[in-house]
Amino acid sequence: MSYYVAKPEVDEDLVRHAKWIELDNPEAARRFLEAALKSFEFLASFPEAGPKASFKHERLKDVRFWVLPPPFNRWLVFYTIEREVVTIIRVLHSSQNWREEPEGLL
């Protein structure tokens, strides 16, 4: 794999999370965005690094996730692998109820 694409919801997720972090620490918000983008690049190079997310819904059976590095390890990157492309689906905080209603979040 050599590249990734991000769904439009990913930009919205990143902006929302960065704004929330920025309330306490603007520099940390910048580092959060950097960590997310570096993780996307890493996943493009090593797409099977993240485990499958184990959703029951058949449509989501191939969704994988990756935990951002500390101190942002409460955020999860959800993605799929198709042919030569890693598609970043969402970036969610681990406190969000993504397991109970995954179809609505992913």
MMTF fields as JSON, N, C-alpha, C and O atoms, coordinates in Angstrom:
{
  "mmtfVersion": "1.0.0",
  "mmtfProducer": "UNKNOWN",
  "numBonds": 423,
  "numAtoms": 424,
  "numGroups": 106,
  "numChains": 1,
  "numModels": 1,
  "chainsPerModel": [1],
  "groupsPerChain": [106],
  "chainIdList": ["A"],
  "bondAtomList": [4, 2, 8, 6, 12, 10, 16, 14, 20, 18, 24, 22, 28, 26, 32, 30, 36, 34, 40, 38, 44, 42, 48, 46, 52, 50, 56, 54, 60, 58, 64, 62, 68, 66, 72, 70, 76, 74, 80, 78, 84, 82, 88, 86, 92, 90, 96, 94, 100, 98, 104, 102, 108, 106, 112, 110, 116, 114, 120, 118, 124, 122, 128, 126, 132, 130, 136, 134, 140, 138, 144, 142, 148, 146, 152, 150, 156, 154, 160, 158, 164, 162, 168, 166, 172, 170, 176, 174, 180, 178, 184, 182, 188, 186, 192, 190, 196, 194, 200, 198, 204, 202, 208, 206, 212, 210, 216, 214, 220, 218, 224, 222, 228, 226, 232, 230, 236, 234, 240, 238, 244, 242, 248, 246, 252, 250, 256, 254, 260, 258, 264, 262, 268, 266, 272, 270, 276, 274, 280, 278, 284, 282, 288, 286, 292, 290, 296, 294, 300, 298, 304, 302, 308, 306, 312, 310, 316, 314, 320, 318, 324, 322, 328, 326, 332, 330, 336, 334, 340, 338, 344, 342, 348, 346, 352, 350, 356, 354, 360, 358, 364, 362, 368, 366, 372, 370, 376, 374, 380, 378, 384, 382, 388, 386, 392, 390, 396, 394, 400, 398, 404, 402, 408, 406, 412, 410, 416, 414, 420, 418],
  "bondOrderList": [1, 1, 1, 1, 1, 1, 1, 1, 1, 1, 1, 1, 1, 1, 1, 1, 1, 1, 1, 1, 1, 1, 1, 1, 1, 1, 1, 1, 1, 1, 1, 1, 1, 1, 1, 1, 1, 1, 1, 1, 1, 1, 1, 1, 1, 1, 1, 1, 1, 1, 1, 1, 1, 1, 1, 1, 1, 1, 1, 1, 1, 1, 1, 1, 1, 1, 1, 1, 1, 1, 1, 1, 1, 1, 1, 1, 1, 1, 1, 1, 1, 1, 1, 1, 1, 1, 1, 1, 1, 1, 1, 1, 1, 1, 1, 1, 1, 1, 1, 1, 1, 1, 1, 1, 1],
  "groupList": [{"groupName": "MET", "atomNameList": ["N", "CA", "C", "O"], "elementList": ["N", "C", "C", "O"], "formalChargeList": [0, 0, 0, 0], "bondAtomList": [1, 0, 2, 1, 3, 2], "bondOrderList": [1, 1, 2], "singleLetterCode": "M", "chemCompType": "L-PEPTIDE LINKING"}, {"groupName": "SER", "atomNameList": ["N", "CA", "C", "O"], "elementList": ["N", "C", "C", "O"], "formalChargeList": [0, 0, 0, 0], "bondAtomList": [1, 0, 2, 1, 3, 2], "bondOrderList": [1, 1, 2], "singleLetterCode": "S", "chemCompType": "L-PEPTIDE LINKING"}, {"groupName": "TYR", "atomNameList": ["N", "CA", "C", "O"], "elementList": ["N", "C", "C", "O"], "formalChargeList": [0, 0, 0, 0], "bondAtomList": [1, 0, 2, 1, 3, 2], "bondOrderList": [1, 1, 2], "singleLetterCode": "Y", "chemCompType": "L-PEPTIDE LINKING"}, {"groupName": "VAL", "atomNameList": ["N", "CA", "C", "O"], "elementList": ["N", "C", "C", "O"], "formalChargeList": [0, 0, 0, 0], "bondAtomList": [1, 0, 2, 1, 3, 2], "bondOrderList": [1, 1, 2], "singleLetterCode": "V", "chemCompType": "L-PEPTIDE LINKING"}, {"groupName": "ALA", "atomNameList": ["N", "CA", "C", "O"], "elementList": ["N", "C", "C", "O"], "formalChargeList": [0, 0, 0, 0], "bondAtomList": [1, 0, 2, 1, 3, 2], "bondOrderList": [1, 1, 2], "singleLetterCode": "A", "chemCompType": "L-PEPTIDE LINKING"}, {"groupName": "LYS", "atomNameList": ["N", "CA", "C", "O"], "elementList": ["N", "C", "C", "O"], "formalChargeList": [0, 0, 0, 0], "bondAtomList": [1, 0, 2, 1, 3, 2], "bondOrderList": [1, 1, 2], "singleLetterCode": "K", "chemCompType": "L-PEPTIDE LINKING"}, {"groupName": "PRO", "atomNameList": ["N", "CA", "C", "O"], "elementList": ["N", "C", "C", "O"], "formalChargeList": [0, 0, 0, 0], "bondAtomList": [1, 0, 2, 1, 3, 2], "bondOrderList": [1, 1, 2], "singleLetterCode": "P", "chemCompType": "L-PEPTIDE LINKING"}, {"groupName": "GLU", "atomNameList": ["N", "CA", "C", "O"], "elementList": ["N", "C", "C", "O"], "formalChargeList": [0, 0, 0, 0], "bondAtomList": [1, 0, 2, 1, 3, 2], "bondOrderList": [1, 1, 2], "singleLetterCode": "E", "chemCompType": "L-PEPTIDE LINKING"}, {"groupName": "ASP", "atomNameList": ["N", "CA", "C", "O"], "elementList": ["N", "C", "C", "O"], "formalChargeList": [0, 0, 0, 0], "bondAtomList": [1, 0, 2, 1, 3, 2], "bondOrderList": [1, 1, 2], "singleLetterCode": "D", "chemCompType": "L-PEPTIDE LINKING"}, {"groupName": "LEU", "atomNameList": ["N", "CA", "C", "O"], "elementList": ["N", "C", "C", "O"], "formalChargeList": [0, 0, 0, 0], "bondAtomList": [1, 0, 2, 1, 3, 2], "bondOrderList": [1, 1, 2], "singleLetterCode": "L", "chemCompType": "L-PEPTIDE LINKING"}, {"groupName": "ARG", "atomNameList": ["N", "CA", "C", "O"], "elementList": ["N", "C", "C", "O"], "formalChargeList": [0, 0, 0, 0], "bondAtomList": [1, 0, 2, 1, 3, 2], "bondOrderList": [1, 1, 2], "singleLetterCode": "R", "chemCompType": "L-PEPTIDE LINKING"}, {"groupName": "HIS", "atomNameList": ["N", "CA", "C", "O"], "elementList": ["N", "C", "C", "O"], "formalChargeList": [0, 0, 0, 0], "bondAtomList": [1, 0, 2, 1, 3, 2], "bondOrderList": [1, 1, 2], "singleLetterCode": "H", "chemCompType": "L-PEPTIDE LINKING"}, {"groupName": "TRP", "atomNameList": ["N", "CA", "C", "O"], "elementList": ["N", "C", "C", "O"], "formalChargeList": [0, 0, 0, 0], "bondAtomList": [1, 0, 2, 1, 3, 2], "bondOrderList": [1, 1, 2], "singleLetterCode": "W", "chemCompType": "L-PEPTIDE LINKING"}, {"groupName": "ILE", "atomNameList": ["N", "CA", "C", "O"], "elementList": ["N", "C", "C", "O"], "formalChargeList": [0, 0, 0, 0], "bondAtomList": [1, 0, 2, 1, 3, 2], "bondOrderList": [1, 1, 2], "singleLetterCode": "I", "chemCompType": "L-PEPTIDE LINKING"}, {"groupName": "ASN", "atomNameList": ["N", "CA", "C", "O"], "elementList": ["N", "C", "C", "O"], "formalChargeList": [0, 0, 0, 0], "bondAtomList": [1, 0, 2, 1, 3, 2], "bondOrderList": [1, 1, 2], "singleLetterCode": "N", "chemCompType": "L-PEPTIDE LINKING"}, {"groupName": "PHE", "atomNameList": ["N", "CA", "C", "O"], "elementList": ["N", "C", "C", "O"], "formalChargeList": [0, 0, 0, 0], "bondAtomList": [1, 0, 2, 1, 3, 2], "bondOrderList": [1, 1, 2], "singleLetterCode": "F", "chemCompType": "L-PEPTIDE LINKING"}, {"groupName": "GLY", "atomNameList": ["N", "CA", "C", "O"], "elementList": ["N", "C", "C", "O"], "formalChargeList": [0, 0, 0, 0], "bondAtomList": [1, 0, 2, 1, 3, 2], "bondOrderList": [1, 1, 2], "singleLetterCode": "G", "chemCompType": "PEPTIDE LINKING"}, {"groupName": "THR", "atomNameList": ["N", "CA", "C", "O"], "elementList": ["N", "C", "C", "O"], "formalChargeList": [0, 0, 0, 0], "bondAtomList": [1, 0, 2, 1, 3, 2], "bondOrderList": [1, 1, 2], "singleLetterCode": "T", "chemCompType": "L-PEPTIDE LINKING"}, {"groupName": "GLN", "atomNameList": ["N", "CA", "C", "O"], "elementList": ["N", "C", "C", "O"], "formalChargeList": [0, 0, 0, 0], "bondAtomList": [1, 0, 2, 1, 3, 2], "bondOrderList": [1, 1, 2], "singleLetterCode": "Q", "chemCompType": "L-PEPTIDE LINKING"}],
  "groupTypeList": [0, 1, 2, 2, 3, 4, 5, 6, 7, 3, 8, 7, 8, 9, 3, 10, 11, 4, 5, 12, 13, 7, 9, 8, 14, 6, 7, 4, 4, 10, 10, 15, 9, 7, 4, 4, 9, 5, 1, 15, 7, 15, 9, 4, 1, 15, 6, 7, 4, 16, 6, 5, 4, 1, 15, 5, 11, 7, 10, 9, 5, 8, 3, 10, 15, 12, 3, 9, 6, 6, 6, 15, 14, 10, 12, 9, 3, 15, 2, 17, 13, 7, 10, 7, 3, 3, 17, 13, 13, 10, 3, 9, 11, 1, 1, 18, 14, 12, 10, 7, 7, 6, 7, 16, 9, 9],
  "groupIdList": [1, 2, 3, 4, 5, 6, 7, 8, 9, 10, 11, 12, 13, 14, 15, 16, 17, 18, 19, 20, 21, 22, 23, 24, 25, 26, 27, 28, 29, 30, 31, 32, 33, 34, 35, 36, 37, 38, 39, 40, 41, 42, 43, 44, 45, 46, 47, 48, 49, 50, 51, 52, 53, 54, 55, 56, 57, 58, 59, 60, 61, 62, 63, 64, 65, 66, 67, 68, 69, 70, 71, 72, 73, 74, 75, 76, 77, 78, 79, 80, 81, 82, 83, 84, 85, 86, 87, 88, 89, 90, 91, 92, 93, 94, 95, 96, 97, 98, 99, 100, 101, 102, 103, 104, 105, 106],
  "secStructList": [7, 7, 3, 3, 3, 3, 7, 2, 2, 2, 2, 2, 2, 2, 2, 2, 2, 2, 2, 2, 2, 2, 6, 6, 7, 2, 2, 2, 2, 2, 2, 2, 2, 2, 2, 2, 2, 2, 2, 2, 2, 2, 2, 2, 2, 1, 4, 4, 4, 1, 7, 5, 7, 7, 7, 1, 1, 4, 4, 4, 6, 6, 7, 3, 3, 3, 3, 7, 7, 6, 6, 1, 6, 6, 3, 3, 3, 3, 3, 3, 3, 3, 6, 6, 3, 3, 3, 3, 3, 3, 3, 3, 3, 6, 6, 1, 7, 6, 6, 6, 1, 2, 2, 2, 2, 7],
  "xCoordList": [0.846, 0.0, 0.886, 1.959, 0.406, 1.225, 0.462, 1.069, -0.859, -1.572, -2.895, -3.362, -3.471, -4.749, -5.665, -5.21, -6.952, -7.962, -8.79, -8.935, -9.321, -10.144, -11.531, -11.68, -12.531, -13.909, -14.127, -13.406, -15.093, -15.345, -15.607, -15.256, -16.219, -16.489, -15.208, -15.222, -14.109, -12.829, -12.384, -11.931, -12.509, -12.151, -12.995, -12.488, -14.289, -15.183, -14.774, -14.769, -14.431, -13.984, -12.728, -12.647, -11.747, -10.478, -10.664, -10.091, -11.454, -11.707, -12.417, -12.043, -13.446, -14.194, -13.291, -13.329, -12.479, -11.598, -10.517, -10.208, -9.952, -8.9, -9.447, -8.773, -10.649, -11.246, -11.485, -11.292, -11.906, -12.133, -10.812, -10.76, -9.755, -8.437, -7.911, -7.305, -8.148, -7.638, -8.183, -7.546, -9.347, -9.909, -8.949, -8.87, -8.227, -7.274, -5.836, -5.03, -5.519, -4.123, -4.005, -4.075, -3.826, -3.717, -2.56, -2.699, -1.449, -0.309, -0.638, -0.232, -1.355, -1.754, -2.708, -2.669, -3.552, -4.469, -3.678, -4.015, -2.636, -1.775, -1.088, -1.01, -0.591, 0.068, -0.91, -0.536, -2.161, -3.187, -3.364, -3.391, -3.482, -3.649, -2.435, -2.579, -1.256, -0.035, -0.016, 0.341, -0.396, -0.415, -1.411, -1.134, -2.559, -3.561, -3.032, -3.139, -2.465, -1.963, -0.8, -0.706, 0.072, 1.171, 0.623, 1.158, -0.429, -1.053, -1.667, -1.571, -2.297, -2.868, -1.756, -1.915, -0.643, 0.487, 1.05, 1.375, 1.159, 1.637, 0.712, 1.181, -0.59, -1.548, -1.505, -1.76, -1.186, -1.039, 0.129, 0.076, 1.174, 2.346, 2.191, 2.719, 1.47, 1.288, -0.202, -0.601, -1.006, -2.458, -3.004, -4.061, -2.317, -2.835, -2.328, -2.483, -1.724, -1.206, -2.33, -2.16, -3.468, -4.589, -5.471, -5.675, -5.996, -6.878, -8.252, -8.641, -8.973, -10.36, -11.18, -10.889, -12.21, -12.998, -14.076, -14.702, -14.318, -15.275, -16.698, -17.335, -17.192, -18.589, -19.431, -18.967, -20.655, -21.56, -22.2, -22.534, -22.371, -23.009, -22.118, -20.942, -22.673, -21.916, -21.226, -20.099, -21.886, -21.327, -20.026, -19.208, -19.838, -18.674, -17.616, -16.692, -17.735, -16.852, -15.371, -14.509, -15.063, -13.672, -13.103, -11.986, -13.861, -13.389, -12.316, -12.482, -11.225, -10.121, -10.021, -10.642, -9.225, -9.015, -7.556, -6.819, -7.176, -5.828, -5.936, -6.697, -5.204, -5.207, -4.116, -2.97, -4.466, -3.452, -2.412, -2.71, -1.194, -0.141, -0.388, -1.063, 0.165, 0.042, 0.61, 1.586, 0.035, -1.011, -2.428, -3.391, -2.553, -3.854, -4.434, -5.228, -4.036, -4.43, -5.86, -6.216, -6.662, -8.096, -8.885, -10.108, -8.195, -8.835, -8.531, -7.415, -9.552, -9.449, -9.66, -10.561, -8.81, -8.942, -9.575, -9.023, -10.722, -11.379, -11.106, -11.187, -10.782, -10.401, -10.674, -10.904, -10.644, -10.752, -9.601, -8.958, -9.356, -8.318, -9.009, -9.712, -8.811, -9.343, -8.292, -7.864, -7.887, -6.863, -5.625, -4.966, -5.313, -4.096, -4.38, -3.518, -5.586, -5.996, -6.474, -7.254, -5.989, -6.523, -7.518, -7.17, -8.757, -9.787, -10.039, -10.524, -9.702, -9.95, -11.432, -11.904, -12.15, -13.598, -13.973, -14.76, -13.426, -13.741, -12.57, -11.732, -12.518, -11.619, -12.522, -13.094, -12.646, -13.593, -12.89, -11.901, -13.416, -12.927, -13.455, -14.586, -12.652, -13.036, -14.264, -14.901, -14.606, -15.795, -17.086, -18.167, -16.988, -18.178, -18.701, -17.921, -19.996, -20.633, -20.632, -21.695, -19.458, -19.353, -19.685, -20.042, -19.583, -19.901, -21.407, -21.87, -22.167, -23.613, -24.351, -25.32, -23.903, -24.566, -23.543, -23.43, -22.801, -21.724, -22.221, -21.525, -23.399, -23.896, -24.077, -23.849, -24.477, -24.665, -23.361, -23.297, -22.332, -21.05, -20.136, -19.352, -20.244, -19.381, -20.213, -19.69],
  "yCoordList": [-1.183, 0.0, 1.239, 1.267, 2.248, 3.443, 4.728, 5.792, 4.647, 5.886, 5.61, 4.475, 6.698, 6.604, 7.698, 8.697, 7.495, 8.519, 8.614, 7.641, 9.785, 9.997, 10.45, 11.325, 9.853, 10.27, 11.673, 12.078, 12.407, 13.772, 13.829, 14.809, 12.786, 12.765, 12.824, 13.295, 12.345, 12.351, 13.784, 14.099, 14.657, 16.065, 16.674, 17.405, 16.365, 16.88, 16.353, 17.1, 15.065, 14.479, 15.172, 15.553, 15.335, 15.938, 17.369, 17.765, 18.137, 19.53, 19.575, 20.353, 18.736, 18.719, 18.347, 18.999, 17.304, 16.874, 17.915, 18.195, 18.482, 19.491, 20.725, 21.292, 21.136, 22.296, 22.003, 22.869, 20.781, 20.398, 20.416, 20.928, 19.867, 19.853, 21.272, 21.617, 22.087, 23.463, 24.318, 25.287, 23.96, 24.718, 24.752, 25.748, 23.656, 23.587, 23.84, 24.368, 23.453, 23.499, 23.58, 22.557, 24.79, 24.947, 24.147, 23.605, 24.074, 23.309, 21.819, 21.144, 21.305, 19.896, 19.624, 18.542, 20.578, 20.404, 20.238, 19.393, 21.032, 20.905, 19.543, 18.901, 19.104, 17.795, 16.649, 15.635, 16.812, 15.815, 15.636, 14.51, 16.746, 16.666, 16.027, 15.225, 16.373, 15.766, 14.257, 13.478, 13.853, 12.424, 11.674, 10.555, 12.267, 11.62, 11.452, 10.369, 12.506, 12.421, 11.436, 10.708, 11.409, 10.428, 9.006, 8.089, 8.82, 7.499, 7.087, 5.925, 8.028, 7.72, 7.264, 6.287, 7.982, 7.623, 6.249, 5.444, 5.992, 4.689, 3.581, 2.559, 3.775, 2.767, 2.543, 1.433, 3.58, 3.405, 2.472, 1.697, 2.547, 1.691, 0.309, -0.673, 0.235, -1.029, -1.224, -1.152, -1.464, -1.464, -2.535, -2.344, -3.637, -4.697, -4.581, -5.509, -3.444, -3.233, -3.175, -3.613, -2.635, -2.53, -3.765, -4.337, -4.183, -5.365, -5.045, -3.882, -6.089, -5.899, -5.481, -5.875, -4.676, -4.09, -5.016, -4.661, -6.156, -7.162, -6.646, -6.804, -6.037, -5.627, -6.815, -7.658, -6.891, -7.974, -7.734, -8.685, -6.491, -6.15, -6.572, -6.211, -7.326, -7.861, -6.768, -6.953, -5.651, -4.541, -4.007, -3.416, -4.211, -3.655, -4.707, -4.431, -5.893, -7.002, -6.741, -7.333, -5.88, -5.625, -4.337, -3.941, -3.688, -2.439, -2.771, -3.67, -2.035, -2.171, -0.882, 0.127, -0.934, 0.292, 0.399, -0.586, 1.621, 1.933, 2.952, 3.913, 2.762, 3.682, 4.723, 4.373, 5.994, 7.043, 6.901, 6.364, 7.382, 7.256, 8.193, 9.213, 7.841, 8.715, 10.095, 10.211, 11.097, 11.145, 11.145, 11.451, 10.807, 10.843, 9.443, 9.21, 8.52, 7.121, 6.828, 5.67, 7.844, 7.639, 7.82, 7.679, 8.128, 8.299, 7.099, 6.579, 6.665, 5.487, 5.9, 6.673, 5.367, 5.575, 4.314, 3.223, 4.456, 3.327, 3.403, 4.475, 2.265, 2.269, 0.915, -0.082, 0.906, -0.327, -0.386, 0.622, -1.582, -1.806, -2.361, -3.369, -1.709, -2.213, -2.008, -0.885, -3.101, -3.09, -2.355, -2.816, -1.237, -0.492, 0.726, 1.589, 0.798, 2.014, 1.709, 0.784, 2.507, 2.498, 3.656, 4.803, 3.341, 4.379, 4.643, 3.778, 5.849, 6.262, 6.643, 7.511, 5.976, 6.166, 7.198, 8.103, 7.072, 7.978, 8.027, 7.126, 9.083, 9.199, 9.54, 10.629, 8.598, 8.749, 8.636, 7.918, 9.351, 9.21, 7.895, 7.509, 7.213, 5.886, 5.927, 4.895, 7.086, 7.172, 7.196, 7.009, 7.424, 7.408, 5.98, 5.028, 5.834, 4.533, 3.906, 3.656, 3.656, 3.138, 1.654, 1.183, 0.912, -0.52, -0.781, -1.728, 0.052, -0.163, 0.224, -0.434, 1.277, 1.73, 2.025, 3.165, 1.021, 1.258, 1.738, 2.502, 1.311, 1.726, 3.238, 3.839, 3.851, 5.284, 6.048, 7.185, 5.455, 6.134, 5.868, 6.728, 4.679, 4.329, 4.276, 3.997],
  "zCoordList": [0.0, 0.0, 0.0, 0.603, -0.687, -0.726, -0.46, -0.338, -0.367, -0.078, 0.641, 0.732, 1.144, 1.833, 1.31, 0.751, 1.499, 1.256, 2.532, 3.272, 2.77, 3.966, 3.544, 2.691, 4.145, 3.884, 4.462, 5.374, 3.953, 4.448, 5.956, 6.612, 6.5, 7.938, 8.77, 9.907, 8.199, 8.922, 9.185, 10.285, 8.182, 8.389, 9.498, 10.349, 9.48, 10.524, 11.894, 12.872, 11.967, 13.237, 13.738, 14.906, 12.854, 13.273, 13.751, 14.766, 13.035, 13.441, 14.79, 15.667, 14.956, 16.22, 17.393, 18.436, 17.226, 18.316, 18.601, 19.759, 17.551, 17.743, 18.459, 19.319, 18.115, 18.794, 20.267, 21.121, 20.558, 21.956, 22.732, 23.85, 22.152, 22.796, 22.948, 23.962, 21.932, 21.912, 23.06, 23.473, 23.565, 24.682, 25.873, 26.591, 26.071, 27.178, 26.747, 27.513, 25.492, 25.091, 23.565, 22.885, 23.028, 21.574, 20.959, 19.862, 21.643, 21.127, 21.056, 20.11, 22.026, 22.011, 20.846, 20.259, 20.51, 19.373, 18.086, 17.257, 17.913, 16.739, 16.715, 15.667, 17.865, 17.948, 17.683, 17.095, 18.118, 17.84, 16.332, 15.834, 15.614, 14.161, 13.503, 12.58, 13.964, 13.432, 13.689, 12.805, 14.885, 15.235, 14.367, 13.934, 14.11, 13.267, 11.849, 11.275, 11.278, 9.905, 9.782, 8.793, 10.765, 10.751, 10.851, 10.228, 11.625, 11.724, 10.392, 10.0, 9.694, 8.382, 7.423, 6.691, 7.441, 6.569, 6.945, 6.072, 8.233, 8.69, 8.196, 7.697, 8.33, 7.909, 6.399, 5.931, 5.638, 4.193, 3.888, 2.933, 4.691, 4.487, 5.107, 4.586, 6.212, 6.939, 7.257, 8.419, 6.25, 6.435, 7.369, 7.972, 7.496, 8.358, 9.789, 10.583, 10.12, 11.476, 12.507, 13.645, 12.107, 13.031, 12.981, 11.91, 14.127, 14.147, 13.573, 13.465, 13.211, 12.782, 13.995, 15.125, 13.743, 14.827, 15.384, 16.382, 14.805, 15.301, 15.422, 16.464, 14.372, 14.337, 13.909, 13.141, 14.392, 14.012, 12.654, 11.947, 12.293, 11.032, 9.863, 9.812, 8.941, 7.806, 6.994, 6.533, 6.821, 6.035, 6.64, 5.934, 7.925, 8.627, 8.952, 9.716, 8.392, 8.767, 8.471, 9.119, 7.52, 7.161, 7.755, 7.423, 8.626, 9.239, 10.271, 11.095, 10.211, 11.167, 11.973, 11.639, 13.043, 13.812, 14.238, 14.287, 14.541, 14.983, 16.106, 15.994, 17.164, 18.291, 18.063, 17.782, 18.183, 18.039, 19.149, 20.215, 18.9, 19.916, 21.107, 20.968, 22.282, 23.456, 23.149, 22.407, 23.687, 24.709, 24.118, 24.821, 22.842, 22.163, 21.977, 21.065, 22.84, 22.688, 23.134, 23.354, 23.265, 23.5, 22.21, 22.203, 21.129, 19.835, 18.956, 18.949, 18.21, 17.346, 15.898, 15.573, 15.044, 13.603, 13.03, 13.171, 12.387, 11.739, 10.25, 9.65, 9.654, 8.237, 7.598, 8.282, 6.274, 5.504, 4.516, 4.223, 4.012, 3.005, 1.764, 1.839, 0.637, -0.633, -1.7, -1.971, -2.295, -3.338, -2.836, -1.904, -3.437, -3.077, -2.208, -2.043, -1.654, -0.95, 0.465, 0.69, 1.409, 2.772, 2.835, 2.555, 3.204, 3.325, 4.799, 5.528, 5.222, 6.602, 6.676, 5.942, 7.576, 7.668, 8.723, 8.451, 9.903, 11.009, 11.975, 11.997, 12.774, 13.92, 15.096, 15.157, 16.031, 17.132, 18.48, 18.624, 19.451, 20.816, 21.363, 21.071, 22.147, 22.647, 23.556, 23.769, 24.089, 24.942, 24.129, 24.686, 22.825, 21.983, 21.876, 21.876, 21.787, 21.802, 20.4, 19.831, 19.853, 18.491, 18.397, 17.317, 19.474, 19.424, 19.418, 18.783, 20.117, 20.221, 18.934, 18.556, 18.269, 17.053, 15.969, 15.519, 15.549, 14.579, 13.222, 12.553, 12.803, 11.493, 11.429, 10.379, 12.513, 12.542, 12.589, 12.123, 13.136, 13.254, 12.074, 11.67, 11.531, 10.408, 9.16, 8.08]
}
